Amino acid sequence: MSKFKKKKSGGQPAISTASLPDIVFMLLFFFMVTTVMREVTLKVEVKTPKATEVNKLERKSLVSYIYIGAPIKSLQSQFGTADRIQLNDAFATEKDIIAFVESEREQTNPVEVPLMTFSMKVDKAAEMGIVTDVKQELRKANALKINYSTGKTDKIVD
């Protein structure tokens, strides 16, 4: 018989879960701060055309969107299938664009008003007549910084 006994391994020590609630709340706080909620509910179908030469907008907080396309399926019985203009969460006409531009300028810091961009998200099947009318109204409102939203593609289409 031996005088010294070997210690039996009791397995791994238990993991402390005392800091687990702190980690969960840090993750929750992180996602609450960094998540951006959708500001506009789309009422028109917008499938933008693809382009090869695309630039990203630098300050998205200074961009106001104008959506042009046919109403979504659930609203077609009420509004028809003709192309419509959507400003924020409501359908509008060409005549409402000047008031829209003024309201967007009022909500922006006066120093940043010259940097504002009006981005048109137009469905690729939309008629150009309505797009031209919108551009004319933007000119009347002195909103001359306009861009067209597109998707990016690597293929060059002739």
VMD Tcl script that builds the backbone (N, CA, C; Angstrom):
set m [mol new atoms 474]
animate dup $m
set s [atomselect $m all]
$s set {name element resname resid chain x y z} {
  {N N MET 1 A 0.823 -1.169 0.000}
  {CA C MET 1 A 0.000 0.000 0.000}
  {C C MET 1 A 0.865 1.229 0.000}
  {N N SER 2 A 0.344 2.173 -0.679}
  {CA C SER 2 A 1.140 3.385 -0.786}
  {C C SER 2 A 0.668 4.411 0.215}
  {N N LYS 3 A 1.580 5.232 0.562}
  {CA C LYS 3 A 1.287 6.252 1.532}
  {C C LYS 3 A 0.585 7.455 0.898}
  {N N PHE 4 A 0.820 7.683 -0.364}
  {CA C PHE 4 A 0.230 8.822 -1.072}
  {C C PHE 4 A -0.875 8.338 -2.000}
  {N N LYS 5 A -2.007 9.028 -1.956}
  {CA C LYS 5 A -3.111 8.680 -2.845}
  {C C LYS 5 A -3.145 9.674 -4.003}
  {N N LYS 6 A -3.492 9.183 -5.158}
  {CA C LYS 6 A -3.664 10.065 -6.302}
  {C C LYS 6 A -5.020 10.747 -6.193}
  {N N LYS 7 A -5.013 12.029 -6.528}
  {CA C LYS 7 A -6.286 12.754 -6.501}
  {C C LYS 7 A -7.104 12.333 -7.704}
  {N N LYS 8 A -8.353 12.088 -7.458}
  {CA C LYS 8 A -9.239 11.767 -8.561}
  {C C LYS 8 A -9.705 13.075 -9.193}
  {N N SER 9 A -9.710 13.097 -10.527}
  {CA C SER 9 A -10.145 14.339 -11.175}
  {C C SER 9 A -11.656 14.442 -11.047}
  {N N GLY 10 A -12.092 15.571 -10.545}
  {CA C GLY 10 A -13.512 15.806 -10.319}
  {C C GLY 10 A -14.181 16.422 -11.531}
  {N N GLY 11 A -13.509 16.515 -12.679}
  {CA C GLY 11 A -14.100 17.124 -13.866}
  {C C GLY 11 A -13.783 18.600 -13.919}
  {N N GLN 12 A -14.402 19.281 -14.825}
  {CA C GLN 12 A -14.191 20.719 -15.012}
  {C C GLN 12 A -14.971 21.498 -13.961}
  {N N PRO 13 A -14.417 22.606 -13.489}
  {CA C PRO 13 A -15.187 23.429 -12.549}
  {C C PRO 13 A -16.352 24.089 -13.284}
  {N N ALA 14 A -17.414 24.394 -12.597}
  {CA C ALA 14 A -18.617 25.000 -13.184}
  {C C ALA 14 A -18.314 26.409 -13.694}
  {N N ILE 15 A -18.923 26.767 -14.799}
  {CA C ILE 15 A -18.740 28.095 -15.368}
  {C C ILE 15 A -19.630 29.075 -14.615}
  {N N SER 16 A -19.057 30.181 -14.254}
  {CA C SER 16 A -19.814 31.196 -13.534}
  {C C SER 16 A -20.751 31.930 -14.500}
  {N N THR 17 A -22.005 32.014 -14.141}
  {CA C THR 17 A -22.990 32.715 -14.976}
  {C C THR 17 A -23.377 34.061 -14.376}
  {N N ALA 18 A -22.582 34.555 -13.474}
  {CA C ALA 18 A -22.910 35.819 -12.813}
  {C C ALA 18 A -22.855 36.999 -13.781}
  {N N SER 19 A -21.968 36.958 -14.760}
  {CA C SER 19 A -21.853 38.095 -15.680}
  {C C SER 19 A -22.741 37.940 -16.924}
  {N N LEU 20 A -23.469 36.849 -17.054}
  {CA C LEU 20 A -24.309 36.613 -18.222}
  {C C LEU 20 A -25.381 37.693 -18.420}
  {N N PRO 21 A -26.113 38.124 -17.396}
  {CA C PRO 21 A -27.098 39.202 -17.610}
  {C C PRO 21 A -26.453 40.505 -18.096}
  {N N ASP 22 A -25.259 40.814 -17.620}
  {CA C ASP 22 A -24.566 42.023 -18.077}
  {C C ASP 22 A -24.262 41.945 -19.568}
  {N N ILE 23 A -23.816 40.789 -20.014}
  {CA C ILE 23 A -23.486 40.608 -21.429}
  {C C ILE 23 A -24.747 40.710 -22.282}
  {N N VAL 24 A -25.829 40.093 -21.834}
  {CA C VAL 24 A -27.085 40.146 -22.584}
  {C C VAL 24 A -27.576 41.588 -22.702}
  {N N PHE 25 A -27.518 42.351 -21.639}
  {CA C PHE 25 A -27.986 43.734 -21.694}
  {C C PHE 25 A -27.070 44.616 -22.536}
  {N N MET 26 A -25.772 44.343 -22.521}
  {CA C MET 26 A -24.872 45.098 -23.401}
  {C C MET 26 A -25.206 44.830 -24.864}
  {N N LEU 27 A -25.444 43.583 -25.228}
  {CA C LEU 27 A -25.821 43.253 -26.606}
  {C C LEU 27 A -27.162 43.882 -26.984}
  {N N LEU 28 A -28.112 43.819 -26.074}
  {CA C LEU 28 A -29.418 44.427 -26.328}
  {C C LEU 28 A -29.285 45.925 -26.552}
  {N N PHE 29 A -28.526 46.585 -25.712}
  {CA C PHE 29 A -28.315 48.031 -25.853}
  {C C PHE 29 A -27.602 48.345 -27.164}
  {N N PHE 30 A -26.605 47.560 -27.534}
  {CA C PHE 30 A -25.882 47.779 -28.783}
  {C C PHE 30 A -26.823 47.711 -29.981}
  {N N PHE 31 A -27.659 46.682 -30.049}
  {CA C PHE 31 A -28.559 46.541 -31.193}
  {C C PHE 31 A -29.661 47.596 -31.184}
  {N N MET 32 A -30.085 48.034 -30.014}
  {CA C MET 32 A -31.091 49.100 -29.964}
  {C C MET 32 A -30.524 50.413 -30.493}
  {N N VAL 33 A -29.274 50.671 -30.230}
  {CA C VAL 33 A -28.651 51.917 -30.667}
  {C C VAL 33 A -28.311 51.881 -32.153}
  {N N THR 34 A -27.850 50.769 -32.660}
  {CA C THR 34 A -27.365 50.726 -34.039}
  {C C THR 34 A -28.427 50.378 -35.075}
  {N N THR 35 A -29.561 49.866 -34.667}
  {CA C THR 35 A -30.594 49.482 -35.627}
  {C C THR 35 A -31.364 50.708 -36.090}
  {N N VAL 36 A -31.557 50.786 -37.402}
  {CA C VAL 36 A -32.337 51.879 -37.976}
  {C C VAL 36 A -33.659 51.308 -38.441}
  {N N MET 37 A -34.732 51.890 -37.970}
  {CA C MET 37 A -36.055 51.420 -38.360}
  {C C MET 37 A -36.430 52.057 -39.696}
  {N N ARG 38 A -37.187 51.340 -40.489}
  {CA C ARG 38 A -37.645 51.872 -41.771}
  {C C ARG 38 A -38.558 53.049 -41.509}
  {N N GLU 39 A -38.294 54.148 -42.186}
  {CA C GLU 39 A -39.049 55.364 -41.956}
  {C C GLU 39 A -40.298 55.449 -42.820}
  {N N VAL 40 A -40.275 54.819 -43.983}
  {CA C VAL 40 A -41.370 54.945 -44.929}
  {C C VAL 40 A -41.907 53.557 -45.263}
  {N N THR 41 A -43.223 53.435 -45.278}
  {CA C THR 41 A -43.860 52.213 -45.725}
  {C C THR 41 A -44.158 52.368 -47.206}
  {N N LEU 42 A -43.564 51.528 -48.019}
  {CA C LEU 42 A -43.740 51.652 -49.459}
  {C C LEU 42 A -45.148 51.248 -49.866}
  {N N LYS 43 A -45.779 52.123 -50.630}
  {CA C LYS 43 A -47.104 51.853 -51.172}
  {C C LYS 43 A -47.048 51.655 -52.672}
  {N N VAL 44 A -45.870 51.808 -53.261}
  {CA C VAL 44 A -45.693 51.592 -54.692}
  {C C VAL 44 A -44.610 50.534 -54.894}
  {N N GLU 45 A -44.723 49.818 -56.000}
  {CA C GLU 45 A -43.706 48.829 -56.335}
  {C C GLU 45 A -42.556 49.534 -57.033}
  {N N VAL 46 A -41.350 49.357 -56.509}
  {CA C VAL 46 A -40.186 50.002 -57.098}
  {C C VAL 46 A -39.110 48.947 -57.319}
  {N N LYS 47 A -38.909 48.610 -58.572}
  {CA C LYS 47 A -37.797 47.740 -58.970}
  {C C LYS 47 A -36.878 48.621 -59.798}
  {N N THR 48 A -35.829 49.107 -59.178}
  {CA C THR 48 A -34.961 50.059 -59.854}
  {C C THR 48 A -34.132 49.378 -60.926}
  {N N PRO 49 A -33.799 50.106 -61.986}
  {CA C PRO 49 A -32.932 49.540 -63.017}
  {C C PRO 49 A -31.517 49.349 -62.485}
  {N N LYS 50 A -30.736 48.563 -63.175}
  {CA C LYS 50 A -29.348 48.300 -62.773}
  {C C LYS 50 A -28.404 49.190 -63.562}
  {N N ALA 51 A -27.274 49.535 -62.957}
  {CA C ALA 51 A -26.267 50.378 -63.603}
  {C C ALA 51 A -24.882 49.886 -63.213}
  {N N THR 52 A -23.901 50.219 -64.051}
  {CA C THR 52 A -22.528 49.805 -63.763}
  {C C THR 52 A -21.752 50.889 -63.021}
  {N N GLU 53 A -22.003 52.137 -63.322}
  {CA C GLU 53 A -21.295 53.248 -62.679}
  {C C GLU 53 A -22.181 53.832 -61.589}
  {N N VAL 54 A -22.022 53.343 -60.362}
  {CA C VAL 54 A -22.879 53.731 -59.248}
  {C C VAL 54 A -22.026 54.368 -58.169}
  {N N ASN 55 A -22.506 55.471 -57.613}
  {CA C ASN 55 A -21.849 56.130 -56.482}
  {C C ASN 55 A -22.787 56.126 -55.292}
  {N N LYS 56 A -22.236 55.921 -54.107}
  {CA C LYS 56 A -23.048 55.962 -52.901}
  {C C LYS 56 A -23.193 57.400 -52.422}
  {N N LEU 57 A -24.358 57.704 -51.841}
  {CA C LEU 57 A -24.575 59.024 -51.261}
  {C C LEU 57 A -23.843 59.093 -49.933}
  {N N GLU 58 A -23.228 60.233 -49.681}
  {CA C GLU 58 A -22.398 60.349 -48.485}
  {C C GLU 58 A -23.213 60.571 -47.218}
  {N N ARG 59 A -24.128 61.530 -47.238}
  {CA C ARG 59 A -24.886 61.847 -46.025}
  {C C ARG 59 A -26.347 61.508 -46.269}
  {N N LYS 60 A -26.734 60.322 -45.860}
  {CA C LYS 60 A -28.103 59.867 -46.117}
  {C C LYS 60 A -29.127 60.648 -45.306}
  {N N SER 61 A -28.710 61.311 -44.254}
  {CA C SER 61 A -29.660 62.097 -43.472}
  {C C SER 61 A -30.138 63.325 -44.243}
  {N N LEU 62 A -29.399 63.725 -45.274}
  {CA C LEU 62 A -29.781 64.882 -46.077}
  {C C LEU 62 A -30.468 64.474 -47.381}
  {N N VAL 63 A -30.894 63.231 -47.478}
  {CA C VAL 63 A -31.542 62.734 -48.685}
  {C C VAL 63 A -33.026 62.544 -48.413}
  {N N SER 64 A -33.851 63.090 -49.307}
  {CA C SER 64 A -35.296 62.893 -49.246}
  {C C SER 64 A -35.694 62.083 -50.468}
  {N N TYR 65 A -36.520 61.083 -50.263}
  {CA C TYR 65 A -36.853 60.153 -51.334}
  {C C TYR 65 A -38.222 60.442 -51.922}
  {N N ILE 66 A -38.300 60.301 -53.242}
  {CA C ILE 66 A -39.545 60.384 -53.986}
  {C C ILE 66 A -39.682 59.054 -54.718}
  {N N TYR 67 A -40.758 58.318 -54.425}
  {CA C TYR 67 A -40.976 57.004 -55.017}
  {C C TYR 67 A -42.003 57.126 -56.141}
  {N N ILE 68 A -41.723 56.489 -57.282}
  {CA C ILE 68 A -42.644 56.516 -58.417}
  {C C ILE 68 A -42.792 55.087 -58.932}
  {N N GLY 69 A -44.033 54.636 -59.013}
  {CA C GLY 69 A -44.308 53.302 -59.524}
  {C C GLY 69 A -45.776 52.970 -59.385}
  {N N ALA 70 A -46.150 51.783 -59.798}
  {CA C ALA 70 A -47.530 51.329 -59.673}
  {C C ALA 70 A -47.813 50.976 -58.217}
  {N N PRO 71 A -49.041 51.194 -57.741}
  {CA C PRO 71 A -49.377 50.818 -56.361}
  {C C PRO 71 A -49.187 49.321 -56.131}
  {N N ILE 72 A -48.902 48.958 -54.881}
  {CA C ILE 72 A -48.738 47.547 -54.547}
  {C C ILE 72 A -50.074 46.825 -54.737}
  {N N LYS 73 A -50.022 45.513 -54.815}
  {CA C LYS 73 A -51.213 44.710 -55.134}
  {C C LYS 73 A -52.390 45.000 -54.216}
  {N N SER 74 A -52.140 45.144 -52.925}
  {CA C SER 74 A -53.247 45.347 -51.986}
  {C C SER 74 A -53.923 46.707 -52.154}
  {N N LEU 75 A -53.255 47.667 -52.781}
  {CA C LEU 75 A -53.843 48.997 -52.968}
  {C C LEU 75 A -54.337 49.239 -54.397}
  {N N GLN 76 A -54.150 48.269 -55.290}
  {CA C GLN 76 A -54.545 48.474 -56.680}
  {C C GLN 76 A -56.052 48.575 -56.854}
  {N N SER 77 A -56.823 47.915 -56.012}
  {CA C SER 77 A -58.273 48.023 -56.133}
  {C C SER 77 A -58.754 49.433 -55.777}
  {N N GLN 78 A -58.045 50.099 -54.905}
  {CA C GLN 78 A -58.428 51.443 -54.470}
  {C C GLN 78 A -57.828 52.534 -55.359}
  {N N PHE 79 A -56.572 52.371 -55.802}
  {CA C PHE 79 A -55.876 53.431 -56.533}
  {C C PHE 79 A -55.615 53.102 -58.000}
  {N N GLY 80 A -55.922 51.906 -58.450}
  {CA C GLY 80 A -55.692 51.535 -59.837}
  {C C GLY 80 A -54.275 51.048 -60.054}
  {N N THR 81 A -53.933 50.836 -61.334}
  {CA C THR 81 A -52.610 50.304 -61.662}
  {C C THR 81 A -51.706 51.340 -62.320}
  {N N ALA 82 A -52.179 52.549 -62.507}
  {CA C ALA 82 A -51.358 53.598 -63.120}
  {C C ALA 82 A -50.259 54.021 -62.155}
  {N N ASP 83 A -49.154 54.506 -62.708}
  {CA C ASP 83 A -48.027 54.946 -61.883}
  {C C ASP 83 A -48.451 56.083 -60.965}
  {N N ARG 84 A -47.956 56.033 -59.725}
  {CA C ARG 84 A -48.285 57.038 -58.727}
  {C C ARG 84 A -46.999 57.555 -58.090}
  {N N ILE 85 A -47.098 58.715 -57.472}
  {CA C ILE 85 A -45.980 59.333 -56.742}
  {C C ILE 85 A -46.240 59.129 -55.258}
  {N N GLN 86 A -45.204 58.711 -54.530}
  {CA C GLN 86 A -45.310 58.584 -53.079}
  {C C GLN 86 A -44.288 59.493 -52.429}
  {N N LEU 87 A -44.758 60.384 -51.576}
  {CA C LEU 87 A -43.904 61.269 -50.779}
  {C C LEU 87 A -44.114 60.891 -49.320}
  {N N ASN 88 A -43.055 60.510 -48.652}
  {CA C ASN 88 A -43.127 59.978 -47.288}
  {C C ASN 88 A -44.082 58.790 -47.274}
  {N N ASP 89 A -45.162 58.832 -46.498}
  {CA C ASP 89 A -46.052 57.675 -46.391}
  {C C ASP 89 A -47.367 57.852 -47.141}
  {N N ALA 90 A -47.481 58.823 -48.027}
  {CA C ALA 90 A -48.756 59.086 -48.681}
  {C C ALA 90 A -48.570 59.280 -50.180}
  {N N PHE 91 A -49.621 58.928 -50.927}
  {CA C PHE 91 A -49.624 59.216 -52.351}
  {C C PHE 91 A -49.780 60.715 -52.544}
  {N N ALA 92 A -49.209 61.226 -53.617}
  {CA C ALA 92 A -49.258 62.661 -53.878}
  {C C ALA 92 A -49.362 62.894 -55.374}
  {N N THR 93 A -49.597 64.152 -55.729}
  {CA C THR 93 A -49.608 64.547 -57.132}
  {C C THR 93 A -48.395 65.430 -57.380}
  {N N GLU 94 A -48.210 65.809 -58.629}
  {CA C GLU 94 A -47.080 66.681 -58.969}
  {C C GLU 94 A -47.169 68.013 -58.229}
  {N N LYS 95 A -48.372 68.477 -57.985}
  {CA C LYS 95 A -48.574 69.782 -57.340}
  {C C LYS 95 A -48.157 69.774 -55.862}
  {N N ASP 96 A -48.081 68.592 -55.258}
  {CA C ASP 96 A -47.697 68.481 -53.843}
  {C C ASP 96 A -46.189 68.514 -53.643}
  {N N ILE 97 A -45.427 68.455 -54.707}
  {CA C ILE 97 A -43.976 68.330 -54.586}
  {C C ILE 97 A -43.345 69.598 -54.019}
  {N N ILE 98 A -43.827 70.759 -54.421}
  {CA C ILE 98 A -43.254 72.020 -53.904}
  {C C ILE 98 A -43.443 72.096 -52.388}
  {N N ALA 99 A -44.643 71.752 -51.904}
  {CA C ALA 99 A -44.888 71.753 -50.453}
  {C C ALA 99 A -44.017 70.711 -49.752}
  {N N PHE 100 A -43.799 69.567 -50.394}
  {CA C PHE 100 A -42.945 68.521 -49.835}
  {C C PHE 100 A -41.510 69.027 -49.686}
  {N N VAL 101 A -41.000 69.695 -50.722}
  {CA C VAL 101 A -39.638 70.224 -50.684}
  {C C VAL 101 A -39.506 71.254 -49.563}
  {N N GLU 102 A -40.483 72.130 -49.443}
  {CA C GLU 102 A -40.431 73.155 -48.388}
  {C C GLU 102 A -40.478 72.533 -47.003}
  {N N SER 103 A -41.320 71.513 -46.817}
  {CA C SER 103 A -41.397 70.880 -45.493}
  {C C SER 103 A -40.103 70.142 -45.152}
  {N N GLU 104 A -39.473 69.521 -46.157}
  {CA C GLU 104 A -38.201 68.839 -45.914}
  {C C GLU 104 A -37.104 69.844 -45.560}
  {N N ARG 105 A -37.135 71.002 -46.196}
  {CA C ARG 105 A -36.144 72.044 -45.883}
  {C C ARG 105 A -36.341 72.606 -44.491}
  {N N GLU 106 A -37.598 72.727 -44.061}
  {CA C GLU 106 A -37.877 73.243 -42.718}
  {C C GLU 106 A -37.377 72.288 -41.640}
  {N N GLN 107 A -37.388 70.996 -41.930}
  {CA C GLN 107 A -36.949 69.999 -40.944}
  {C C GLN 107 A -35.436 69.851 -40.893}
  {N N THR 108 A -34.739 70.504 -41.829}
  {CA C THR 108 A -33.292 70.377 -41.917}
  {C C THR 108 A -32.633 71.624 -41.349}
  {N N ASN 109 A -31.452 71.460 -40.810}
  {CA C ASN 109 A -30.658 72.575 -40.307}
  {C C ASN 109 A -30.422 73.558 -41.461}
  {N N PRO 110 A -30.655 74.863 -41.262}
  {CA C PRO 110 A -30.505 75.831 -42.355}
  {C C PRO 110 A -29.124 75.832 -43.014}
  {N N VAL 111 A -28.096 75.471 -42.292}
  {CA C VAL 111 A -26.753 75.421 -42.861}
  {C C VAL 111 A -26.639 74.265 -43.863}
  {N N GLU 112 A -27.379 73.191 -43.626}
  {CA C GLU 112 A -27.279 72.004 -44.466}
  {C C GLU 112 A -28.269 71.974 -45.624}
  {N N VAL 113 A -29.159 72.971 -45.721}
  {CA C VAL 113 A -30.161 72.986 -46.794}
  {C C VAL 113 A -29.524 72.937 -48.184}
  {N N PRO 114 A -28.435 73.658 -48.466}
  {CA C PRO 114 A -27.839 73.550 -49.808}
  {C C PRO 114 A -27.274 72.166 -50.119}
  {N N LEU 115 A -27.034 71.356 -49.108}
  {CA C LEU 115 A -26.482 70.019 -49.316}
  {C C LEU 115 A -27.566 68.961 -49.515}
  {N N MET 116 A -28.840 69.340 -49.394}
  {CA C MET 116 A -29.939 68.374 -49.519}
  {C C MET 116 A -30.013 67.809 -50.931}
  {N N THR 117 A -30.320 66.518 -50.998}
  {CA C THR 117 A -30.476 65.826 -52.275}
  {C C THR 117 A -31.855 65.186 -52.302}
  {N N PHE 118 A -32.511 65.262 -53.437}
  {CA C PHE 118 A -33.788 64.593 -53.626}
  {C C PHE 118 A -33.538 63.399 -54.536}
  {N N SER 119 A -33.727 62.215 -53.982}
  {CA C SER 119 A -33.446 60.985 -54.694}
  {C C SER 119 A -34.751 60.388 -55.204}
  {N N MET 120 A -34.769 60.093 -56.490}
  {CA C MET 120 A -35.960 59.523 -57.102}
  {C C MET 120 A -35.755 58.017 -57.260}
  {N N LYS 121 A -36.608 57.253 -56.587}
  {CA C LYS 121 A -36.604 55.799 -56.744}
  {C C LYS 121 A -37.763 55.476 -57.677}
  {N N VAL 122 A -37.422 55.218 -58.925}
  {CA C VAL 122 A -38.418 55.040 -59.974}
  {C C VAL 122 A -38.405 53.594 -60.439}
  {N N ASP 123 A -39.601 53.016 -60.560}
  {CA C ASP 123 A -39.729 51.669 -61.082}
  {C C ASP 123 A -39.286 51.658 -62.533}
  {N N LYS 124 A -38.575 50.594 -62.932}
  {CA C LYS 124 A -38.047 50.571 -64.291}
  {C C LYS 124 A -39.135 50.471 -65.347}
  {N N ALA 125 A -40.351 50.107 -64.960}
  {CA C ALA 125 A -41.459 50.039 -65.908}
  {C C ALA 125 A -42.307 51.313 -65.900}
  {N N ALA 126 A -41.943 52.298 -65.093}
  {CA C ALA 126 A -42.729 53.533 -65.002}
  {C C ALA 126 A -42.569 54.370 -66.266}
  {N N GLU 127 A -43.606 55.140 -66.563}
  {CA C GLU 127 A -43.569 56.007 -67.740}
  {C C GLU 127 A -42.717 57.231 -67.448}
  {N N MET 128 A -41.992 57.682 -68.459}
  {CA C MET 128 A -41.106 58.842 -68.273}
  {C C MET 128 A -41.887 60.145 -68.129}
  {N N GLY 129 A -43.126 60.187 -68.566}
  {CA C GLY 129 A -43.914 61.417 -68.458}
  {C C GLY 129 A -44.071 61.872 -67.016}
  {N N ILE 130 A -44.364 60.938 -66.119}
  {CA C ILE 130 A -44.537 61.293 -64.710}
  {C C ILE 130 A -43.200 61.696 -64.084}
  {N N VAL 131 A -42.115 61.062 -64.535}
  {CA C VAL 131 A -40.781 61.399 -64.029}
  {C C VAL 131 A -40.413 62.824 -64.463}
  {N N THR 132 A -40.712 63.156 -65.710}
  {CA C THR 132 A -40.432 64.500 -66.216}
  {C C THR 132 A -41.249 65.543 -65.464}
  {N N ASP 133 A -42.514 65.233 -65.190}
  {CA C ASP 133 A -43.357 66.166 -64.431}
  {C C ASP 133 A -42.792 66.413 -63.036}
  {N N VAL 134 A -42.315 65.352 -62.389}
  {CA C VAL 134 A -41.722 65.493 -61.052}
  {C C VAL 134 A -40.467 66.355 -61.125}
  {N N LYS 135 A -39.623 66.126 -62.129}
  {CA C LYS 135 A -38.401 66.924 -62.273}
  {C C LYS 135 A -38.730 68.396 -62.508}
  {N N GLN 136 A -39.769 68.686 -63.285}
  {CA C GLN 136 A -40.166 70.078 -63.533}
  {C C GLN 136 A -40.623 70.744 -62.234}
  {N N GLU 137 A -41.383 70.029 -61.414}
  {CA C GLU 137 A -41.843 70.583 -60.143}
  {C C GLU 137 A -40.672 70.793 -59.179}
  {N N LEU 138 A -39.696 69.900 -59.216}
  {CA C LEU 138 A -38.511 70.086 -58.372}
  {C C LEU 138 A -37.735 71.330 -58.810}
  {N N ARG 139 A -37.686 71.582 -60.100}
  {CA C ARG 139 A -37.036 72.812 -60.588}
  {C C ARG 139 A -37.762 74.047 -60.099}
  {N N LYS 140 A -39.094 74.009 -60.142}
  {CA C LYS 140 A -39.886 75.156 -59.662}
  {C C LYS 140 A -39.629 75.411 -58.184}
  {N N ALA 141 A -39.389 74.346 -57.413}
  {CA C ALA 141 A -39.126 74.471 -55.978}
  {C C ALA 141 A -37.664 74.784 -55.699}
  {N N ASN 142 A -36.865 74.949 -56.756}
  {CA C ASN 142 A -35.440 75.237 -56.651}
  {C C ASN 142 A -34.682 74.105 -55.936}
  {N N ALA 143 A -35.146 72.896 -56.159}
  {CA C ALA 143 A -34.455 71.708 -55.657}
  {C C ALA 143 A -33.710 71.121 -56.842}
  {N N LEU 144 A -32.494 71.564 -57.042}
  {CA C LEU 144 A -31.757 71.230 -58.250}
  {C C LEU 144 A -30.776 70.070 -58.069}
  {N N LYS 145 A -30.634 69.600 -56.861}
  {CA C LYS 145 A -29.732 68.474 -56.598}
  {C C LYS 145 A -30.579 67.199 -56.554}
  {N N ILE 146 A -30.621 66.506 -57.706}
  {CA C ILE 146 A -31.476 65.331 -57.877}
  {C C ILE 146 A -30.609 64.138 -58.241}
  {N N ASN 147 A -30.985 62.967 -57.750}
  {CA C ASN 147 A -30.302 61.756 -58.178}
  {C C ASN 147 A -31.312 60.654 -58.411}
  {N N TYR 148 A -30.924 59.680 -59.203}
  {CA C TYR 148 A -31.758 58.516 -59.479}
  {C C TYR 148 A -31.151 57.323 -58.746}
  {N N SER 149 A -31.977 56.615 -57.994}
  {CA C SER 149 A -31.495 55.428 -57.283}
  {C C SER 149 A -31.503 54.235 -58.222}
  {N N THR 150 A -30.435 53.462 -58.179}
  {CA C THR 150 A -30.317 52.265 -58.999}
  {C C THR 150 A -29.683 51.150 -58.190}
  {N N GLY 151 A -29.707 49.979 -58.756}
  {CA C GLY 151 A -28.969 48.855 -58.196}
  {C C GLY 151 A -27.678 48.700 -58.974}
  {N N LYS 152 A -26.709 48.014 -58.398}
  {CA C LYS 152 A -25.414 47.862 -59.067}
  {C C LYS 152 A -25.342 46.524 -59.779}
  {N N THR 153 A -24.739 46.543 -60.970}
  {CA C THR 153 A -24.496 45.324 -61.722}
  {C C THR 153 A -23.100 45.398 -62.321}
  {N N ASP 154 A -22.533 44.233 -62.604}
  {CA C ASP 154 A -21.206 44.197 -63.215}
  {C C ASP 154 A -21.295 44.094 -64.728}
  {N N LYS 155 A -22.444 43.712 -65.238}
  {CA C LYS 155 A -22.616 43.502 -66.668}
  {C C LYS 155 A -22.907 44.824 -67.370}
  {N N ILE 156 A -22.319 45.029 -68.516}
  {CA C ILE 156 A -22.615 46.192 -69.340}
  {C C ILE 156 A -23.659 45.767 -70.366}
  {N N VAL 157 A -24.798 46.465 -70.341}
  {CA C VAL 157 A -25.885 46.127 -71.255}
  {C C VAL 157 A -25.900 47.121 -72.386}
  {N N ASP 158 A -25.940 46.631 -73.616}
  {CA C ASP 158 A -25.981 47.516 -74.779}
  {C C ASP 158 A -27.393 47.865 -75.149}
}
mol reanalyze $m
mol bondsrecalc $m
mol representation Tube
mol addrep $m
